[in-house]
Amino acid sequence: MAKFSKPSVPQFSVDVYQNEFLPEGGREVNAIVTVTSTGGGTVSGAVAAPQFYAAGRGADAAVALMVDCSGSMDYPPTKMRNARDATAAAIDALRDGVHFAVIGGTHVAKEVYPGGGRLAVADAQTRDQAKQALRKLSAGGGTAIGTWLRLADRLLSAADVPASSVRHGILLTDGRNEHESPEDLKAALDACAGRFTCDARGVGTDWEVKEVTGIASAMLGTADIVADPAGLAADFTRMMETAMGKEVADVALRLWTPLGSEIKFVKQVAPTVEELTDRRVEAGPRAGDYPTGSWGDESRDYHVCVQVPNAELGQEMLAGRVSLVIPGADGSAQTLAQGLVRAVWTDDMTASTSINPQVAHYTGQAELAQVIQQGLDARKAGDADGATAKLGRAVQLAAASGNADTAKLLSKVVDVVDAAEGTVRLKAKVAEADEMTLETRSTKTVRVKK
């Protein structure tokens, strides 16, 4: 059984990539903000974590595993067995001392282990007890994922861990959320968002991609397909290992902008495209916080677009200040790192019309995610011409940006005639798993070569 030691406290840094030069009358400023956290190492420009982390206490963790036990998990019977084995593998990957619970999900949510509205503390004995409890899981009933999330929220919020602890869920489903309304699921997601993060997985091909990706998006987690249930154990182990590497919870991207400016959008663009604009929470005069969830040893990129007031040639201004913040012990915000976005007005046409390579790359990656979704939607609607046009553009963008993984997935849905030109033909027959994999992973991006 693998043992995972607790990671050290990450250090954060912020790097800003932009063309700060604007032509006369120009007002739109674009910047790619790269946020990097490293496990206790030294990063150029990094700001040390606040004292209550640096003292070595660190954030503990609480984890809830939600396993679909609906009737469809019995078709074929190996699916339920694979789910039990995968959950057992995830339990083996728990770090000693982590608080955890297992939930069985049908049209109601049931505490499988430890029960009594509480969480167990991971050690050799509780891991063994949890795996014993898993053997009793059987398939039967409907699917109401909102009830699973609400139970996970109650258990995680009751965990006897510091308020700053990482709280994380892993959710597995094999079917559509048929036993509650979309409104009920949305209400559950709204209630749970910001309280814990959650990775979601769809097993097989009878689930709804937009439901699973929507859950992961709302909960700032990852979504993926495990088309073959035999692959669940390896996937669950990877997910849990990643969760165990998270050390700082509730990190927000704080954006301050000057008087008279307007934020056009804020989105994560790597490792996946995630729209954050509408998730803003006001944080004082002309500042707002955008949630990013919990962090371990990793790097992510964000695209910030700000419309600034007009200015004269030769003038320059601070177009935005980007900070990484977490809630402090006294309720105030603790700043982990920050970077500046600038605007300079010039009559040098070469300078003002140059597009920053990072901005250009991620603008293309965001379009790639969008046209894949549009192309698949058109294909499902029987619009062959629309699907061909959109998926052809996707092939062109994937080739141009070097996104080989997405290009490979696209080649299972279309025959590529000319990748550079985006000339494709729709395949007459497409395996359902291939189409669902492309849709589920459409927002995955490739990093720009800096």
C-alpha positions, 0 to 999 in steps of 0.5 A, a space after each residue: 500500500 502506498 504511503 503519502 507524506 504531507 507536502 510542504 507549504 507552497 510558495 506562490 508567484 505571479 507573472 504577467 505576460 502582455 503587450 502594454 502598448 495601446 494605439 491612440 483611442 485604444 482601451 482594451 488591455 489583455 494579459 495572461 497571468 501565470 500563477 505558480 505554486 511550488 512545494 516549499 521551494 524558492 520561486 523568483 518573485 514569490 511571496 512567502 505564505 502567511 505566518 499561520 501556514 509557514 509555522 508548519 501547521 499547514 492545512 489538513 484535509 477532509 475528503 468525501 468519496 461519492 459512489 454511484 449505487 443506482 440500479 444501472 451500476 449492475 449492468 454489467 455487474 462488473 461495473 459495481 465491482 470496479 467502482 468498489 475496487 476504485 474506491 478502495 484504491 482511493 482510500 489506500 492513497 489517503 494520507 495518514 491523518 486525513 479525515 474521510 467518509 464514503 457516501 453511497 449515492 442513489 435517489 438518496 444519499 447514504 453514509 457508507 462509512 464511518 456513519 453517524 454524521 462524522 468522518 473517520 481519520 485515515 490510518 491502517 485500521 480505518 482504511 481496512 474498515 472502510 474497505 470492508 464497508 465497501 464490500 456491502 455496496 450493491 446497486 439499486 435505486 435511482 440517481 439524484 446527485 444533488 443529495 449526494 453533494 449536500 450530504 458530502 457538504 454536511 460531512 465535510 463541514 462537520 470535520 474536526 479540522 482547521 477552517 483553512 483545511 482543504 475539503 475535497 470530494 470525488 464523485 462517480 456516476 454512470 447515468 443521468 441525473 433522472 430523479 431530481 430536477 435540473 433546478 434541484 441539482 443547480 440549487 445543490 451546486 450553488 449551496 456547495 460551491 466554495 465550500 469544497 472542491 469536487 472532481 467528477 467522473 462518468 463511467 461507461 457511456 450512459 451519462 450526460 457529459 454536460 451534467 458531469 462537466 457542469 458539476 466539476 466546473 461549479 465545484 472547481 474540480 476536474 471532469 473526465 470519462 472512464 469509458 472502460 470501468 476497468 480503468 477506474 482504479 487507476 483513475 481514482 488513485 491518480 485523483 486521490 494522489 492529486 487531492 493529497 498534494 493540495 495544501 492551500 484552500 480557498 485561494 482567490 484571484 483578486 483583481 483591482 482596476 482603476 476608476 472608470 474601467 470595466 472588466 470584460 472577462 476573467 477566465 482560466 485558460 490552462 490547464 483547462 478553460 474555465 469561465 470565472 467572470 460571473 463568479 466575482 465576489 466584491 472585495 472592496 473599492 474597485 476590487 473583486 475576487 475570483 475563486 480558484 479553489 485549492 492548490 498544491 505544486 502546480 501552475 495555471 494561466 488566466 486571461 484577464 481583459 480590462 477596458 480602461 478609460 481613454 488617455 492621451 498619447 505618451 500617458 501610462 497607467 496601472 490597468 490592473 493589479 492581480 493578487 493571490 489571496 486567502 482568508 486570514 486567521 482574523 478574517 482579513 485577506 492574506 496576500 500570497 503574491 501579486 503582479 501588475 497589468 499596465 497600459 501605455 499609449 503610443 503612436 508607434 504602430 508596430 508596438 501597439 499592433 503587436 499581439 503578445 504570443 501568450 495572449 494569442 495562444 490562449 485566445 486560440 485555445 479558448 476558441 478551440 474549446 468553444 468550436 468543439 462544443 458547437 460542432 458536437 452540438 450541431 452534429 447531434 442536431 443533424 446539422 452536418 454542414 455546421 458540424 463540419 465547419 466547426 470541427 474543421 476549425 477545431 482541427 485547424 486550431 489544434 494543429 496550429 497550437 500543437 494541441 496533439 491530444 485534442 487533435 487525436 480525439 478529433 481524428 476519431 470524430 472526423 476524417 482530416 483532409 488538410 489540418 492546416 486548412 481545417 478541411 475535414 469530413 464527418 465520419 459516418 460512424 463514431 463510437 459513442 465513447 469517442 464522441 463523449 471523450 472529445 466533449 468531456 476533454 474539449 476544455 483541456 488546453 496545451 501550455 504556451 511555449 514561453 
